[in-house]
């Protein structure tokens, strides 16, 4: 069993509810974890990663409100203290990211630079 490390990111109650809803969908692969991370690209240089994936060698296991999630160890530098929210409105629907480490963000809401 992998050691669970204190979560470097926070999820709002609405984000937790949406993630749990997705995990209850028929056909959900229970061998996968929620992945929180970053990758190069986007209008500002880096893009957030939020999806389901297998655990990799450089990942740390975290848990928030009973939801296990993985994050590459090196991504904590960019994401520590970030809040992930879910907006369910008609005009704005999807996950949003509030990152105190971002020095610049893009209008799309998923691209940033530090």
Order of alpha helices (4+ residues) and beta strands (2+ residues): beta-alpha-beta-beta-beta-beta-alpha-beta-beta-beta-beta
